[in-house]
């Protein structure tokens, strides 16, 4: 019984760490996206926006790897790709 309890606690801990990592990458991705979309794009700073979009893509991909069921990360990734008019890679 004690082994089952320990295993269950370990699984919960692993899930919690994975979820936190997933949310951290998704939040960082949104920060890069917002900077590109709201700060650089309106000022026609295309190269700066492109760099931020690229970093957002990397973070959203990391969030998806950490949690393949993160619908928000997929949606955000698709949004960046559609703004850049490029197909998902």
Order of alpha helices (4+ residues) and beta strands (2+ residues): alpha-alpha-alpha
